Amino acid sequence: MRSGSLFIAAVMATLLVACEQPESQGHEAIIAKDLAEIISLQDLPCEKVLSWSLQHRFNYQVVCESGHEYVVHVSDEGHVNIAD
């Protein structure tokens, strides 16, 4: 498991706020792009997210085009952890 920086926590917080807004056109594509960026910032392979699902409030299951699968989690303290 890898711990993200404060910058990644801020990006993830923005992502989570967006998830709590009413669904709009392209919402899922925006979330997929944000998740790919967050994963890539951790030097993990994920150019494009093929699918994602919200497992719990701050837990995302992500499948990348590369075939890699990750769980992106934000702790109560705002730390981003990515498990593969």
N, C-alpha and C positions, 0 to 999 in steps of 0.2 A: 504494500500500500504506500502511496506517495502523498506527501502533504503539500498543498499549494501555498502560494504566497498571498499576501494581503490583496494584491491586484486581482488575482484569480478569485478570491473571496468576494471582492466587489463586483466582478463580472457575474459571478454566480448569483449574488444577491439580486442583481438587475434581472437576471434570467428568471429567478423565482418570483419576483414581483410581476413580471410579464405573464407568468403561468397563472397567477391568481386573477388576472384581468379577464373579462368576458372574451370568449374565443372569437377571433377575427380572421378574415381571409389571410392565409399564409402563415398563421400562427405556428403551426407545426414545423414548417420549413425554417422559420426564424429560430425556433428552439433547437432544431437539428444543427443548424449552422453554429449557434453559440456553443453547443455541446462539443462539436468538432474542434472549435477553437480552444476551448478549455482543455480538452485532452491533448491537443497539439502543443499547447504551452507547457505541458509536462514532459515534452520530448517523447511522447508515445505516438505510434502510427495511427492516424485517423484523419485522412484528407476529407472524407465525406461520411456523414452518418446516414446509413440506410434505414435504420429504424431506432426508435427510442420509446421507452414507456416509463411512466412515473410509478415507481413501486410504492413509495411512501412520500410524505411531504417533501423531504429533501434527499430522496434517493432515486436516481435515474438508471435504468438498464439501457445500455447503448450498444448497438451493433454497427460497426464501421464497414465501409466498402472493402477494406483490406481483409475483412474476415475476423478482425479482432473484436472482442467483446469486453466491455468495461462496465463497472458500476461507479457512478459519480455520486458522491455523498458530501453534503455540507453539514458540518457539526453545528451544535447549538452555539458554539463560539465563533462560527463563521469560517472555519478552516475547511478547505476543499480537499477531499481524499478521493483518489481514483484507484480502484482495484481491478486487476485483470484476471 
